[in-house]
Amino acid sequence: MKRFPILQVRAYVVELPEGAHSPLIEGINVLCDLTYIDEWGYDYCSSFRLPPGPWQIVGLLPEVTEEQAAGIVDYNSDVGYYESYGAKTVHHKNGIYSQHAGFLDALESLESAILAEGYGFHSEPEPSYSDCEQYENPMRTYEGRLREWNSKQSRVLSRERCLLLMKVDG
């Protein structure tokens, strides 16, 4: 179960196991018990530590509304955009630089906060041995590519299974 803070620990993302549904959180201060129903209908409980402070469930990512996301991400009223987290400044040859200004949509801004933490929602296809047969040592090449692919897979999330928590002021 992948879990990590976003937005300078104002929000927290927890990827539920496959088949899990009906998540409930008890003891939402620091030591958290996440209870959900697994794919066979059994209650399951997983404990983990949250950063200090009170937390609440916002919802699964596909169910989060624009209004809920707007309450979590930063809005720059001077330019009329929601923050683009992890945006890189591009320096052009003519000395001018540019940067992504932001998003009109708070949900896109929320997704950019997740991407800025090094996670993503799209998986590359698993490498195949047949693609490596042209190299001098195909097995070594294949094993290297497979290790790299496995490493990248550890940062791929299923949007449908990601639960969003929000730190509550108080």
N, C-alpha and C positions, 0 to 999 in steps of 0.2 A: 504494500500500500504506500504509494508515493504521497508525500505531504511537504509543504513548504510555505513560508510567508511571502507575501507580495506587498507592494506599496508601503515600504518602510514599516512593515508589521502592522498595518491597518487592516489587512485581510489575510486569510490563510486558505490555501487550496489543499483538499484531501481527495485523492483518487480512490474511490471505493473499489473493492474487488469485483470481478465480473459476476453478474447475476444478483448483486446486492441491491436492495431497495428499502424504502421506508427508514431512512437514517434518523436516529435520535441521538442527541448529545446530552449527557448528564455530567455534572461536575465540570462545567465549562470553564472553571478557573484553574489554570495551570495543568493539573492532571485531568485529562479528559477521557471519558469512556464513551466511545462511539459504538452505538448498538445499531445493527441493521439486520434485515432478514436476508439470508443467503438464497442462492438459486434453488435450493431444495426446500425452502420454507422454514428453516431453522433460524432462531435468534442467534446472533453472533456478536461478541463484544471484543473490541480492540481498544487498548489503552495507549495513549501517547501524551507527550507533554506539549502544551501550547505556551507561547510566550505569556508572561504575566498580564493579568487583566481579564475583565469579563468579555465573553464572546457569545455570538448568536449565529444560528444557521441562516444564511440568506437563501440558499437553495442549490439545486444542481445547476451547472452552468447553462444548459439549454433552457432552463426555466427562469433564469434571472431576467428581470425586466430592465428596460432602459432607465426607469426611475430608480430602481435599486442600485444599478451600476453607477448612476450619477451621484448617488449618495456616498460612494466609495472612492471613485477616481477624482483627480484634480481637474478643475475647470478654470481656464484663463479667460476671464471676462474681457480683458483688454483686446484680445484677438478673436474671441468667440469660438475657441476650440477646447476640446478635452485633451489632456496631456497625451503625448506619444512617448511612452516609456521605452527607453533603450534606443531612442533615435540617435543616429550617428550624424555628425557634421561632415559634409562632403566639401573638400577643398578643390576648386576647379583650377585649371592651368592659368586662367586669366586673373587669378588672385581673389576671385569672388568665392564665397562659400555659401552653402545652403544646408538647410535642415528641414526635415518633415515638420510642418507647422503643428499638426495635431489632427484630431478627429472631430467630426460633427456629431458622432455617435458615441455615447458613453460605453456601450458594449464593446465597440472596437478598441477603445482606450483600455478597457479591462483586459481584453485579450492581449494587447500589446504589453501590459504589465506582466502577464504570465510568460510571454515570449522573452521578455527582458531578463527573466530569471534563468534562461537557458533551456526552457521546456518548449515543446511543440506539440502539434496535434496531427502531424502527417508523418507516416512511416515510409522509409525507403524499402524497396523489395529486398528480400534476403538474397545474399550473393549465392551463385551456384558454382559448383565445381567446373562445369563445362565452360564457363566464362574465363577460367584460369588455365585451361589446358594449353594455351599458346605460349605460356611462360616457361622458362627453364626449369623451375621447380614448382609445378602447379599446386601440389598439396600445401607447400609452405605459403604460397600466394593466397590460396583459398582460406587457409586457417587465419592468416593475417586479416583478410577482408572480413571474415566471419567475426573475429574478435572486435574489430572496429564497428561492425554493424551492431553487435550485441551491446557495445558501450553506448552507441547512439540510441538504441531502443530503450535504455534505462531513462531517457529524457523525453520519451514520447508518451503523451497522455491520451486517454479516451475522454473526449469532451462530455459524452453522455454520462460518464461515471464520476465526474469531478464535482465535489461538493464545495461550495464557497462559504466560508465563515467570515464574519465581520466583527472587528473589535468594537465593543459598546462603550461609549463615553460614560465615565462615571467614576 
